[in-house]
């Protein structure tokens, strides 16, 4: 049976199923801690599909924090020709890697 859900975390939407590992925007939780994602937009169990408006009430997705980290460095370079204007900046986005335990 194909069971999955579409959740919202950090302003982005993810299609998740039990046992899946994903990286989401940073949340304040310790590594190894369990938490609940309650912003569920869609839930599917085989042929039965429930769609929220915008969220489904009473349906939750349980997850476990695997690690907190920072992504690869992105380079931001601003340049104006003919005016000797150059600015170089770097950015590393913080993330939380989670494992979905129950849909």
Kinemage of the C-alpha trace (Angstrom):
@kinemage 1
@onewidth
@group {chain A} dominant
@subgroup {mainchain}
@vectorlist {calphas} color= white
{ca unk a 1} P 0.000 0.000 0.000
{ca unk a 2} L 1.443 3.377 -1.068
{ca unk a 3} L 1.008 5.701 1.919
{ca unk a 4} L 2.368 9.265 1.780
{ca unk a 5} L 1.623 12.829 2.830
{ca unk a 6} L 2.455 16.330 1.634
{ca unk a 7} L 3.672 18.533 4.489
{ca unk a 8} L 4.677 22.165 4.796
{ca unk a 9} L 7.858 23.073 6.684
{ca unk a 10} L 9.733 26.355 6.488
{ca unk a 11} L 7.506 27.721 3.721
{ca unk a 12} L 8.233 24.771 1.421
{ca unk a 13} L 6.218 21.657 0.633
{ca unk a 14} L 7.567 18.100 0.786
{ca unk a 15} L 6.098 14.738 -0.272
{ca unk a 16} L 7.032 12.334 2.525
{ca unk a 17} L 6.500 8.703 3.463
{ca unk a 18} L 7.621 6.627 6.461
{ca unk a 19} L 11.359 5.936 6.593
{ca unk a 20} L 12.272 8.816 4.276
{ca unk a 21} L 15.095 11.256 5.157
{ca unk a 22} L 14.785 14.908 4.083
{ca unk a 23} L 16.477 18.241 4.744
{ca unk a 24} L 14.161 21.063 5.823
{ca unk a 25} L 14.670 24.629 7.034
{ca unk a 26} L 16.283 24.797 10.473
{ca unk a 27} L 14.027 24.061 13.442
{ca unk a 28} L 14.918 24.379 17.119
{ca unk a 29} L 15.222 20.766 18.235
{ca unk a 30} L 18.099 18.680 19.553
{ca unk a 31} L 19.570 15.791 17.565
{ca unk a 32} L 17.696 12.560 18.292
{ca unk a 33} L 14.564 14.396 19.463
{ca unk a 34} L 11.118 13.417 18.178
{ca unk a 35} L 8.646 16.050 17.037
{ca unk a 36} L 5.353 16.379 15.170
{ca unk a 37} L 4.671 18.177 11.880
{ca unk a 38} L 1.026 19.253 11.942
{ca unk a 39} L 0.856 21.280 8.708
{ca unk a 40} L -0.334 18.404 6.509
{ca unk a 41} L -1.712 19.494 3.133
{ca unk a 42} L -2.555 16.081 1.655
{ca unk a 43} L -2.690 12.466 2.828
{ca unk a 44} L -2.909 9.416 0.596
{ca unk a 45} L -3.449 5.751 1.468
{ca unk a 46} L -3.686 3.774 -1.760
{ca unk a 47} L -6.831 4.984 -3.570
{ca unk a 48} L -8.063 7.088 -0.612
{ca unk a 49} L -6.846 10.698 -0.867
{ca unk a 50} L -7.638 13.510 1.586
{ca unk a 51} L -6.911 17.119 0.613
{ca unk a 52} L -6.861 19.970 3.138
{ca unk a 53} L -8.129 23.504 2.800
{ca unk a 54} L -5.310 24.528 3.364
{ca unk a 55} L -4.435 21.976 6.093
{ca unk a 56} L -5.959 18.700 7.255
{ca unk a 57} L -7.199 18.856 10.841
{ca unk a 58} L -6.209 16.132 13.292
{ca unk a 59} L -3.628 14.526 10.994
{ca unk a 60} L 0.016 14.641 12.013
{ca unk a 61} L 3.343 13.379 10.694
{ca unk a 62} L 5.897 12.213 13.266
{ca unk a 63} L 9.621 12.732 12.654
{ca unk a 64} L 13.019 12.406 14.349
{ca unk a 65} L 15.878 14.909 14.065
{ca unk a 66} L 18.989 13.239 12.635
{ca unk a 67} L 21.304 16.244 12.497
{ca unk a 68} L 21.558 20.013 12.415
{ca unk a 69} L 23.907 21.454 9.814
{ca unk a 70} L 24.739 24.068 7.244
{ca unk a 71} L 24.647 23.622 3.483
{ca unk a 72} L 27.304 24.329 0.899
{ca unk a 73} L 28.578 27.869 0.534
{ca unk a 74} L 26.814 29.975 -2.095
{ca unk a 75} L 28.775 32.880 -3.555
{ca unk a 76} L 26.982 36.221 -4.038
{ca unk a 77} L 28.942 38.481 -6.388
{ca unk a 78} L 27.762 41.957 -7.358
{ca unk a 79} L 29.442 43.742 -10.222
{ca unk a 80} L 28.850 47.040 -11.997
{ca unk a 81} L 30.819 47.502 -15.176
{ca unk a 82} L 32.766 50.711 -15.792
{ca unk a 83} L 32.525 51.867 -12.140
{ca unk a 84} L 35.023 49.560 -10.369
{ca unk a 85} L 32.232 48.179 -8.184
{ca unk a 86} L 32.725 44.618 -6.976
{ca unk a 87} L 31.298 42.927 -3.889
{ca unk a 88} L 31.799 39.281 -2.990
{ca unk a 89} L 29.840 37.622 -0.208
{ca unk a 90} L 29.255 34.030 0.868
{ca unk a 91} L 26.234 32.372 2.503
{ca unk a 92} L 25.612 28.953 4.083
{ca unk a 93} L 21.969 28.086 4.740
{ca unk a 94} L 21.212 26.248 7.993
{ca unk a 95} L 19.165 23.047 7.717
{ca unk a 96} L 17.767 20.220 9.816
{ca unk a 97} L 17.910 16.660 8.498
{ca unk a 98} L 14.917 14.617 9.650
{ca unk a 99} L 13.642 11.083 9.237
{ca unk a 100} L 9.896 10.514 8.916
{ca unk a 101} L 8.855 7.841 11.410
{ca unk a 102} L 5.071 7.755 10.974
{ca unk a 103} L 2.553 9.208 8.524
